[in-house]
Amino acid sequence: MFNELHVFLANIWFFIIWLIFFLYIVVDGFDLGVGILFLLNRDEKQRTIMMASLGSIWDANETWLVLLIGALFGAFPLVYALVLHALYIPVMLMIFALIFRGVAFEFRSHAHNKALWNIAFGGGSLLAAIAQGLAFGGLISGLNVTGTGLNGDWVWLTPFSLLVAVGVVVGYGLLGATYLIVKTEGELQKISIRHAYVNAILGISIGIAVITWTLQLNPYVAARWDAYPSRFSLNFFLGMIGFAFLMLLRALLRGFEKSPFFWSVFIFFASLMGMTIGYYPYMIPSSITLIEAASSSKTLIFMLTGIGFLVPVMLVYNGYQYFVFSGKIRMDEDAG
């Protein structure tokens, strides 16, 4: 039996990892989203501006992914081992894609022929988003855990995970478009507003399809939707998603610059909250709970001393970085 301290520590670490995961989705989401939209733009000057809008922050954004993997390895090693085993292929695809786009950031500005680096940046962004969607879709659809591990090497490649992958690409495109509305002006900003409209409508449609399909795939989530008080919480956040969607469309229609990005982030927040409530306390749906997967209490306490220092430092540093580079990237500037 698990004592109260262990249960408390496991839940604390569940919240910490949830927070890191959310921060990564937001900051690298718009980062990858800009890269995805980069593929749809054929104007080299506008492409340069799009990359320049990320030039000072993209590498810092991805440090949250490193922190997420490290925290998961230390706090929930069983989940780390099982999930990476099951999702090895999409995870490796994501890593290679992030490497390609990182190299493109360094070399594109020095190349006379930018075609190769355009493909590396845009293609790497798209591939990373698809890989994350496949991995996430495979995870939330449920991994078949047995006494000897996981059954099946292709659990991440299903019609459901493919739909989630499309949803992630569209969602990141929405974050990227609303970010570019803040950072750009003129024709590129107008293009970004149109992209935001399209991705918002596609995203909410795919989200409804994913929710409906999830309820059919996972009886536990369906039961949570019918049980009190989780039913109230799930419906509350579902309502918040709808409200944020309407506010996003209103902000785009009125030509606001900053609020579309806020409402896009809020949609992700409410969606992740709803998903968390639907699956809690499972970390691997219907198989492994957070209490079963957690490290020993001593390990969790020891890790708290490190994460308690590291996360605030990263938040302050990232916040300062965004503040310093908060201005618009203008077409007449040398953007590399």
DRENMAR-773480 format. One line per field, with one value per residue (C-alpha): residue in one letter; chain; x, y, z. Coordinates in Angstrom, 3 decimals. Layout:
N
code = c(A ...);
unit = c(A ...);
x = c(X ...);
y = c(Y ...);
z = c(Z ...);
// end
This chain:
336
code = c(M F N E L H V F L A N I W F F I I W L I F F L Y I V V D G F D L G V G I L F L L N R D E K Q R T I M M A S L G S I W D A N E T W L V L L I G A L F G A F P L V Y A L V L H A L Y I P V M L M I F A L I F R G V A F E F R S H A H N K A L W N I A F G G G S L L A A I A Q G L A F G G L I S G L N V T G T G L N G D W V W L T P F S L L V A V G V V V G Y G L L G A T Y L I V K T E G E L Q K I S I R H A Y V N A I L G I S I G I A V I T W T L Q L N P Y V A A R W D A Y P S R F S L N F F L G M I G F A F L M L L R A L L R G F E K S P F F W S V F I F F A S L M G M T I G Y Y P Y M I P S S I T L I E A A S S S K T L I F M L T G I G F L V P V M L V Y N G Y Q Y F V F S G K I R M D E D A G);
unit = c(A A A A A A A A A A A A A A A A A A A A A A A A A A A A A A A A A A A A A A A A A A A A A A A A A A A A A A A A A A A A A A A A A A A A A A A A A A A A A A A A A A A A A A A A A A A A A A A A A A A A A A A A A A A A A A A A A A A A A A A A A A A A A A A A A A A A A A A A A A A A A A A A A A A A A A A A A A A A A A A A A A A A A A A A A A A A A A A A A A A A A A A A A A A A A A A A A A A A A A A A A A A A A A A A A A A A A A A A A A A A A A A A A A A A A A A A A A A A A A A A A A A A A A A A A A A A A A A A A A A A A A A A A A A A A A A A A A A A A A A A A A A A A A A A A A A A A A A A A A A A A A A A A A A A A A A A A A A A A A A A A A A A A A A A A A A A A A A A);
x = c(0.000 1.152 1.398 -0.108 3.259 3.983 0.542 0.997 4.459 3.293 0.465 2.821 5.088 2.141 1.234 4.845 5.131 1.711 2.903 6.155 4.246 1.797 4.589 6.378 3.229 2.705 6.236 7.381 3.867 3.966 7.610 6.740 3.568 5.557 7.644 4.519 3.128 6.568 5.871 2.754 4.575 6.579 7.865 11.522 11.532 8.455 9.991 13.073 10.895 9.080 12.352 13.682 10.654 11.955 15.679 16.301 13.942 13.615 16.427 15.191 11.713 13.022 14.726 11.263 11.252 14.590 13.281 10.077 11.961 14.322 11.495 9.509 12.561 13.226 9.700 7.870 10.522 8.003 6.000 9.200 10.363 7.034 6.052 9.425 9.454 6.005 6.543 10.197 9.677 7.674 9.964 13.054 11.346 10.647 14.262 15.674 13.127 14.101 17.764 17.085 15.207 17.859 20.587 18.446 18.318 22.107 22.883 19.992 21.066 24.547 23.398 23.076 20.582 18.154 15.972 17.591 17.399 13.817 12.902 14.887 13.160 9.615 9.757 11.401 8.695 5.916 7.521 8.084 4.428 3.209 5.492 4.255 0.657 1.207 2.876 0.196 -2.606 -1.073 -0.750 -4.272 -5.874 -4.376 -1.247 -1.772 0.464 1.075 3.263 6.174 5.747 3.703 1.950 2.585 5.274 2.929 0.437 1.078 0.042 -3.756 -6.554 -7.151 -3.507 -3.409 -6.411 -4.689 -1.540 -3.560 -5.089 -1.655 -0.444 -3.546 -3.312 0.342 -0.512 -3.054 -0.481 2.054 -0.401 -1.531 2.106 2.944 0.019 1.790 5.270 4.629 2.780 1.578 0.892 2.469 0.218 -2.845 -1.800 -1.347 -4.864 -6.290 -4.278 -5.547 -9.176 -8.730 -6.773 -9.218 -12.201 -10.349 -8.970 -12.326 -13.805 -10.989 -11.198 -14.878 -14.060 -11.210 -13.423 -16.194 -13.768 -12.020 -15.304 -15.794 -12.221 -11.863 -14.752 -13.014 -13.154 -16.768 -17.625 -15.882 -18.001 -21.147 -19.934 -20.153 -18.130 -15.862 -18.823 -19.201 -15.477 -15.318 -18.361 -16.974 -13.714 -15.563 -17.612 -14.421 -13.035 -16.177 -16.061 -12.375 -13.049 -15.739 -13.515 -10.695 -12.903 -14.114 -10.537 -9.520 -12.582 -11.856 -8.204 -6.747 -3.087 -2.334 -5.610 -5.818 -2.625 -3.977 -7.211 -5.311 -3.186 -6.311 -7.887 -4.846 -4.978 -8.669 -8.232 -5.326 -7.198 -10.226 -8.087 -6.288 -9.561 -10.862 -7.854 -6.790 -5.218 -3.882 -0.604 -0.861 -4.624 -6.417 -3.094 -0.718 -1.736 0.537 0.854 1.961 4.455 6.046 9.570 10.231 9.333 13.022 13.671 10.674 11.724 15.315 14.141 11.895 14.947 16.338 13.153 12.120 15.170 15.308 11.725 11.556 14.941 13.782 10.508 12.307 14.911 12.337 10.096 12.977 13.951 10.429 10.313 13.593 12.560 8.912 8.969 7.802 10.033 9.760 10.265 12.926 15.090 17.927 16.365 19.113);
y = c(0.000 3.516 5.942 9.418 11.132 9.047 9.765 13.490 13.581 11.606 14.075 17.032 15.600 14.852 18.551 19.633 17.439 18.627 22.239 21.566 19.677 22.556 25.134 23.050 22.672 26.433 27.689 25.005 24.791 28.282 27.689 24.615 26.315 29.117 26.458 24.707 27.977 28.648 25.823 27.620 30.876 31.272 34.802 34.523 37.871 36.934 33.534 35.281 37.445 34.339 32.685 35.918 36.092 32.894 33.449 34.572 32.191 28.869 27.067 28.231 26.958 23.438 23.338 22.607 19.343 18.362 19.219 17.258 14.106 14.409 14.973 12.042 9.773 10.654 10.908 8.237 5.859 3.104 5.428 6.717 3.194 1.871 4.949 5.376 1.670 1.864 5.226 4.837 5.459 8.721 9.985 9.377 11.009 14.043 14.257 14.059 16.628 19.051 18.575 19.361 22.563 23.601 23.230 25.238 28.119 28.265 27.844 29.313 32.925 32.113 30.135 31.604 28.902 28.615 25.821 23.001 24.903 25.938 22.262 21.427 24.136 23.770 20.011 19.496 21.558 19.600 16.220 17.090 18.093 14.920 12.752 14.400 13.914 10.236 9.682 11.573 9.835 6.438 7.261 8.568 5.764 3.330 1.174 -2.539 -3.227 -6.868 -8.542 -8.520 -5.048 -3.707 -5.654 -4.439 -2.229 -0.069 1.033 4.644 4.125 3.892 5.889 7.616 8.640 9.885 12.107 13.409 14.082 16.179 17.982 18.753 20.138 22.339 23.401 24.330 26.175 28.198 29.055 29.959 32.147 34.071 34.487 35.962 38.371 39.762 39.807 41.007 43.690 44.447 41.673 38.922 39.832 39.704 36.272 35.132 36.316 34.216 31.207 31.721 31.700 28.497 26.677 27.729 26.313 23.146 22.741 22.930 20.464 17.967 18.472 17.491 14.397 13.413 13.789 11.707 9.002 8.977 8.265 5.251 3.981 4.412 3.276 4.766 8.273 7.749 6.671 9.741 11.913 10.452 10.495 13.393 15.591 14.842 15.324 18.905 19.618 18.093 20.000 23.188 22.984 21.935 25.108 27.111 25.747 26.857 30.280 30.750 29.714 32.378 34.995 34.036 34.540 37.860 39.044 38.097 39.790 43.027 43.042 42.669 41.675 40.141 38.612 35.972 34.392 34.491 32.755 30.177 29.334 29.214 26.676 24.441 24.956 24.067 21.084 19.702 20.272 18.420 15.538 15.352 15.203 12.549 10.250 10.967 9.126 7.151 8.119 5.261 5.164 2.195 0.556 2.441 5.039 7.841 6.258 2.925 4.583 7.021 6.686 6.280 9.111 9.838 10.218 12.505 14.703 14.895 15.887 18.607 20.470 20.645 21.356 23.952 25.978 25.155 25.898 29.420 30.261 29.053 30.965 34.189 33.745 32.910 35.750 38.225 36.889 37.345 40.843 41.906 40.567 41.611 44.067 43.475 42.056 44.525 43.882 46.569 44.971 42.629 39.408 37.101);
z = c(0.000 -0.731 2.163 2.101 1.581 -1.512 -2.964 -2.286 -3.876 -6.908 -7.471 -7.036 -9.711 -11.943 -11.762 -12.399 -15.480 -16.653 -16.352 -18.208 -20.906 -21.346 -21.532 -24.135 -26.241 -26.244 -26.879 -29.296 -30.710 -32.172 -33.072 -35.144 -36.334 -37.947 -39.691 -40.970 -42.344 -43.821 -46.292 -47.542 -48.270 -51.493 -50.880 -49.824 -48.039 -46.014 -45.283 -43.934 -41.697 -40.422 -39.446 -37.959 -35.649 -34.031 -34.362 -30.779 -28.977 -30.812 -28.993 -25.575 -26.438 -26.918 -23.514 -22.086 -24.038 -22.505 -19.038 -19.692 -20.670 -17.696 -15.215 -16.590 -16.406 -12.769 -11.366 -13.387 -14.791 -15.556 -17.798 -19.390 -20.236 -21.506 -23.480 -25.196 -26.031 -27.602 -29.293 -30.244 -33.969 -33.737 -30.960 -33.106 -36.088 -33.914 -32.740 -36.283 -37.484 -34.719 -35.621 -39.288 -38.513 -35.980 -38.602 -41.039 -38.565 -38.498 -42.205 -44.211 -43.766 -45.145 -48.197 -51.690 -52.667 -49.778 -51.223 -49.231 -45.948 -46.659 -46.936 -43.799 -41.761 -43.052 -43.542 -40.168 -38.484 -40.195 -39.491 -35.819 -35.421 -37.161 -35.020 -31.824 -32.943 -33.733 -30.362 -28.461 -30.339 -29.656 -25.960 -25.325 -27.328 -24.807 -24.813 -24.204 -21.196 -20.232 -17.649 -20.066 -21.487 -24.396 -27.104 -30.646 -32.184 -34.249 -31.595 -32.594 -36.227 -36.183 -37.841 -34.505 -34.046 -37.640 -36.897 -33.761 -35.820 -38.271 -35.293 -33.850 -37.189 -37.460 -33.805 -34.098 -37.300 -35.317 -32.645 -35.322 -37.223 -34.142 -33.071 -36.477 -36.140 -33.080 -34.618 -38.170 -40.096 -43.594 -46.088 -43.983 -41.068 -43.343 -44.573 -40.964 -40.078 -42.918 -41.782 -38.236 -39.425 -41.397 -38.695 -35.972 -37.857 -38.872 -35.359 -33.588 -36.105 -35.605 -31.839 -31.821 -33.888 -31.529 -28.436 -29.990 -31.075 -27.690 -25.902 -28.157 -27.790 -24.032 -21.790 -18.738 -20.204 -21.258 -17.707 -16.287 -18.560 -16.981 -13.364 -10.903 -10.252 -13.240 -15.575 -14.365 -14.778 -18.249 -19.452 -17.897 -19.833 -22.971 -22.595 -22.075 -25.343 -27.156 -25.505 -26.355 -29.955 -30.315 -28.677 -31.039 -34.089 -32.657 -32.072 -35.609 -37.078 -35.211 -36.184 -32.685 -32.639 -29.235 -28.055 -30.857 -29.533 -25.972 -26.958 -28.996 -25.962 -23.800 -26.166 -25.698 -21.925 -21.648 -23.978 -21.962 -18.695 -20.020 -21.225 -17.875 -15.934 -18.303 -17.849 -14.246 -12.401 -15.373 -17.007 -19.487 -20.126 -18.567 -17.631 -15.310 -12.714 -11.563 -8.105 -9.560 -11.896 -9.435 -8.081 -4.371 -2.012 -1.362 -5.081 -5.560 -2.629 -3.883 -7.367 -5.941 -4.658 -8.179 -10.090 -7.523 -8.525 -12.229 -13.328 -11.815 -13.354 -16.771 -16.472 -15.543 -18.274 -20.955 -19.819 -20.007 -23.416 -24.787 -23.286 -24.892 -28.309 -28.058 -30.958 -34.496 -37.219 -40.078 -43.768 -44.069 -41.397 -42.163 -40.905 -42.047);
// end
